[in-house]
């Protein structure tokens, strides 16, 4: 035990210097709040999020994958709220947690901590997790990092839910440094009411395949029309349930300079005119790793449509003839939202050259909805 106390003390010292919160817990088999098997098998956690039913044993007990694991070091990295842009040009919003490379910063810090303790204790085994296959929020609860909010996120006083979680498994037995906290949400249901898509189906339970975070960051197909409408001006991510939370009224202090990233407000014109080289330069880091330029442009087309800003029509129009059908579909919808009369003229041109049934169906659906709305207006007189 003397050696493990030295290890934990070293980690505490490093965490403090790096601006991280730390709690420690022994490894055990977890009992997650929501039956995980049901969530994976029936509620359809999308495969693009990286979890399947085969991962269940290792998620509930990390020793199934890492038999040497005896303790877990749980960390929380606070991240700050971005200030809204004051410019006049139409912009899309990028959620605070991915507007800068906070995840990349956390991973860098944890790797630094791992390297330090391994150099001092060479017989120690350690494994770093940042958004990995581990139940980070459940472990955060067990270790006492924070309490679970009704939006399923972890909260703590002083930061609210504006924290990112990371873990290091170690091969030494540890004693717990904190205790699980009772939820301090009380009767409040503001986050459930604020969710644009109703993804928070009941307190503490979120359907990932309804969440705008999933659709804007992980789903790379044609967006359902209702999701497009609910996106509003969200380019990447959604923090509606966090913005409304009373515990998030104070902006948490962060240690050191903020990491790089695209920022909170991103001009739609810049997004739609961007080339691959510029995309790779601006949208760097952990959150956007593996993300494509087409994902950004698809989302920007949706935000342009939701803005109904007529000045964007000519910027969007070329995408209705793009070689990539994903962009053509969303451009058609965007043009119709911006100016249905001008869009109808574009649709007539497209019908002469388009062979993709999905594109033609999009035009048909939009025009049918337009006729239906006109009839509803006439019926009101």
N, C-alpha and C positions, 0 to 999 in steps of 0.2 A: 504493500500500500504506500510506503514512502515514495516510491518512484512515480506512481500514478498521481499522487498529490503534487509532485513537482511538475508533472506533465500538465495537469489541469491549471496549476498556478501560472505556468508559462503561457498557456492558451488564454487565460484571463487577461494577463498583462498585454499580450499582443492584440487581443480583441478590443481592449480599451483604447489602445493607441490607434487602431484602425477604425474606430467609431462603430463597432458592432456590439449588439447585445448578445449575451451568451448564457445558456443554461445547459446542464448536462444530465443525462439519464442513462440507467442501465438498459441494455437491449432486452426486449421481451416480445411476446406475440401480441399484436395489437388487436383491439376490438373497435373498429372504426364506427363513428356515429351512424352513418348510413350503411346498411349491409352492402359491402363492396361488390360481392358476387352479383347481387341483383342489379346494381348500377351498371356493371360491366356487361352482363348478359341480356338484360331486358330494357334498360333505359337507353342503350345504344350510345355509350361514350364513343365518339367518332374515332375510327382507327388512326386518323391523322394526328390525334393527340398522343399516340404512341403506347396506349395501354390496351391489353386484351385480357381475356379470362385466364390465359396461360400465365400471366404475370401475378395472379392472385396470391399464390403461396409466398413469393418473395416480397410482395408488398406488405402482407400482414406480418411477416417475420423475416427481416433481412438476413438472418442466419441461414435461410434456405439457399441463398445465393452466395453469401459471404460467411461461411461457417466459423471463421475466426473472430467475427464481430462480437464484442462484449459490451461496448459502450457507445453512446452517440452524443456528439457535441452539436447542439442546435444553435444556429446563429440567426440574427435578424439585422438586415441592412435598411435603415430608414432612407426614404427618398423624398425629395421636396416637390412641392407643387410648382408647376410652371406658370408664368404670367402670360395672360392672353395678349395676343398681338393687337396693336392699335391701328394697323394699316387698313386701307380701304379695299384692297384687292380680295376677291373671294378666296377663302382658305378652308381647308379641312383640318379637323382637330386630331391630334395624336395623344392618346391617353398618357398621363404623367409617367406611369411605370415603364413605358417603352419609348417615351420621347427622348430619353437619353439612355445610354448603355449601362443602366444600374445593375442589371444581371451580370454583365461582363465584369463590372467593377467588383461585385461580390465574389464572383468566381476567382478573380485575380487575388483577392484578399485571402480566400480560403486556401488557395494553392500555396500562398506565401506562408500561412500558418502551418499547413501540412509539412512544407519543406523545413521549416524551423524546428518543429517537434521531432521530425524524423532524423534531422542532423544531430539533435541532442540525445535522442533515444532510438538508436539504429535498429533495435529489435522490434520496435513498434510497427504494426501494420495500420494503414490508414487509407480511407477512400472518401473523396470529396463528391458531394452532390449539390448541384444547382439546377433546379427544374429537371431532376433525374427521376428514375423509377423508384421513388420512395414516397411514403405518405407524409410529406413535409408538414402539413398543417396539423395532422394528428400527432406527430412527434413533437411539434411545437407546443401543442396543448399538454401532452404528457410531461414535457420538461419544464413547463411553466413560462415559456416565452410570452404567451398571451392567452386570451380567451377567444373562443369561436363566436364570431358574429353571426347574425341571422342570414347574412349574405354569403356565409360559409368561409369568409376570410378570417384571418387571425388578427386580433386587435390588442393593443396595449396602451396604457396611459401615456400621454405625451406624443405618441405617433399615430394613434388610431390604427387604421388598417394600412397606412402608408409604409409598409415594411415588406421587404423581400426575404424569403427564407432560404437558408442553405444548411447543409449538414456535413459532418465528418464522422464516419464510422471509425472506431479504433479497436484494437485487439486486447485492450486491458479492461478489467472490471472497474466500474466507476460507481461513485455514490451520487445520488441525485442532489442537485444544487437548488432546485426550485420545486414548486408544487403546482399541480393543475389549478387553474383559476376558474371560479364560477363565472358564467356569462353575466355581463353587466348591462345587457341590452334591455332587460326588463320587459315592459309591454310594448316597446317601440317597434313599429313595423315600417318605418320610413323607407328602408332599403327595398323591401318587397314591393311597395307601392311605386317606387321610382324606376324599377327595372323596365326598360322599354319593351321587352319581348315577353315578360312574364316568366323568364327563365328561373327565377327563384320561386319554385312551385309551393314551397312552404318553408317555415323557419329552418335554417341550417341546411337546406337541400336545394342544390342548383342543377338544372339540366344543362350540361355543357353544349349539347347540340341545339339549344335555343339561345345561347349567350352570344352577344355581338362580338365579344372578344374572340370567340371561336370563328365566327363567320368572317371577320375582318382580318384575322391574323393566320388562321390555320386552314380554312376552307378555300380551295382554289378553283371551285367550279362556278356554275351559273347560280347566282344568288336568287332565292325565292323572292317574289315581288314584295311580299309583306316585310321581309327582312330589309330589302332596299329602302323601303319607306321608313322603317324604324331606325335605320342608320343615321338619318339626319345629316349632320355635318361631320360625322365620325369617319376619319380616314383609316386609322388603325386603333384598335382597342376601344374599350368603353369603361368608364368609371362612374356611371350614374349612381350606382348603389353606394359608392364611396363619397361622392360629392355631397350627398344628402345626410350622411351620418354625422350626428353631433360630435362624436369623438374625433372627427377629421377636421374640425373647424380651425385648429391650430396647425400651422405648417411645421412639420418636424425639422429639427436641426440635423444637418448632415455634416459628416466629417470630411474636411478637405474640399478641393475643387470638384465641381460637378463633372461627370463624364461627358464625352462628346455625344452627339446625336442630332436628329433632324429638328428637335424642338417641338413645341406644343401646336403652333399654328403653321400649317404648310400651304403655300400658295398653290391653288389648283392648276393654274397655267404652268407653273414650274413642274408639277407632277406629270401633267399630260404631255409636256414637251421633252421630258427627261429621257436621256439615252442610258444604255446599260452601264457605261463607265461612270457617269455621274451618280447613278443609283447605287452602285457598289461603293462609291466614295462617301456618300451621305448616309445611306442606310446600312451602317456597319454594326458589328457587335452581335451579342448573343441573341437578342430578340429577333433580329432579322436574318439570322443565319439560315441559309437555304431558301429564303423568300425570293420571289421573282419580281421583276419590274412589271410584269403583266398584272400581278396582284395589286400593286400600287395603282396602276392605271385603271383597273376595273373599279377599285374603290373610289378613285377620284371621279370617274364617270358617274357613279351613283351619287356622290356628294354634289356634283355639279347639277344633276337632275333635281335633287332635293332643294337646292338653293333657288331654283327657278329664275336664275339670273340670266336675262336675255343676252347679255354681252358674251356669255360663254357658248352660245349656239354654234358659232363658226369654229370655235376651238374644238368642240365635241364632234361636229359633223364628219370630219375625215375618218373617225373611228368606226362610223357606220359602214365603211368600205374597207376596213382593216383586214389583213389576211388571217388574223386570229379571230375565230368565231366568238370566243369568250368576250372579246372587246366589242364586237359588232352588236351582240345582244344587249349589252348594258348601254351602249351608245344610243341605240334605238329608243330604249326606255328613257334615257336622259333627255334626248331631243324632244320627245313627246311631252315630258314634264316641263321643259323650258318654254316650248312654243309649239303646241299641237298643230296649228295651222301650217307653219313652215315645215314641221316634221312630216306632215302628210305628203308634201311635195317630194321630200327625200325618199319616203316610203315608195312612191310610185316609180322612182328611178331604180330603186333597189329591186323591185319585183321583176324588172326586165333582165336582171343579171344574176340574182341570187338563186342558188340551187339547194342550199341547206334548209331542210324542213324546219329545223328548230328556229332559224332566223325568221322564216316566213310565218311561223306560228306566233312568234313574238309580235310581229306587225299586226296580225289578225286579232290577237288578244287586246292589244292596245287600242285598236280602232273600235272593237266591239265595246270596250269599256267607255270609250269616248261617246259612242252612240247612246249607250245606257245612261250616261250622265246627262246628256242633252235631253233625253226623254223625261228624266226625273225633274229637270229644270222646267220643261214645258208643262209637266203635270202639276207643278206647284202654282200655276197661274189659273 
